[in-house]
């Protein structure tokens, strides 16, 4: 069981790293957050398609990573 969880943790970490690196960055920077970042954050819906899929994959990868980490700590 411990080996299975460690392998699952390694896979989840690789998926999490890849999905975060593939997402496009917010290029507005500090000036965009002051001038109109709130409108971008709350006013518009997230794009459908590639970005939405990467966001969901990142969320699932993070949840699996955290759960595996907590279970492995509890086992030891």
C-alpha positions as CSV (number, residue, x, y, z in Angstrom):
1,X,0.0,0.0,0.0
2,X,2.8,2.4,0.9
3,X,4.6,1.8,-2.4
4,X,1.4,2.3,-4.4
5,X,0.8,5.6,-2.6
6,X,4.3,6.7,-3.3
7,X,4.0,5.9,-7.0
8,X,0.6,7.7,-7.1
9,X,2.2,10.7,-5.3
10,X,5.0,10.8,-7.9
11,X,2.5,10.7,-10.8
12,X,0.3,13.3,-9.2
13,X,3.3,15.6,-8.7
14,X,4.4,15.2,-12.4
15,X,0.9,15.9,-13.6
16,X,0.6,18.9,-11.4
17,X,4.0,20.4,-12.5
18,X,3.1,19.8,-16.2
19,X,-0.4,21.2,-16.0
20,X,0.8,24.4,-14.2
21,X,3.7,24.9,-16.6
22,X,1.4,24.6,-19.7
23,X,-1.1,27.2,-18.4
24,X,-0.7,30.7,-19.9
25,X,0.5,33.3,-17.5
26,X,-1.2,36.6,-16.6
27,X,0.9,39.1,-18.5
28,X,-0.7,42.2,-17.1
29,X,1.5,42.2,-14.0
30,X,1.2,44.8,-11.2
31,X,-0.1,47.6,-13.4
32,X,-3.0,45.3,-14.6
33,X,-3.9,44.4,-11.1
34,X,-4.2,48.0,-10.1
35,X,-5.9,49.3,-13.2
36,X,-8.3,46.6,-14.3
37,X,-7.4,43.3,-12.7
38,X,-10.5,43.0,-10.6
39,X,-12.7,43.3,-13.8
40,X,-10.7,40.6,-15.4
41,X,-10.8,38.4,-12.3
42,X,-14.5,38.8,-11.4
43,X,-16.1,40.2,-14.5
44,X,-15.3,37.7,-17.2
45,X,-15.9,34.0,-17.3
46,X,-13.0,31.6,-17.7
47,X,-12.4,30.5,-21.3
48,X,-13.7,27.2,-22.4
49,X,-11.5,24.5,-23.8
50,X,-7.8,24.2,-23.3
51,X,-7.4,26.5,-20.3
52,X,-10.5,25.1,-18.5
53,X,-9.2,21.5,-19.0
54,X,-5.7,22.5,-17.6
55,X,-7.3,24.2,-14.7
56,X,-9.4,21.1,-13.8
57,X,-6.3,18.8,-14.2
58,X,-4.4,21.1,-11.9
59,X,-7.1,21.0,-9.3
60,X,-7.4,17.2,-9.4
61,X,-3.6,16.8,-9.3
62,X,-3.4,19.1,-6.3
63,X,-6.1,17.2,-4.4
64,X,-4.6,13.8,-5.2
65,X,-1.1,15.1,-4.2
66,X,-2.4,16.5,-0.8
67,X,-4.4,13.4,0.0
68,X,-1.5,11.0,-0.8
69,X,0.8,13.1,1.3
70,X,-1.5,13.1,4.3
71,X,-2.2,9.4,4.0
72,X,1.6,8.6,3.8
73,X,2.3,10.7,6.8
74,X,-0.5,9.0,8.8
75,X,0.7,5.6,7.8
76,X,4.3,6.2,9.1
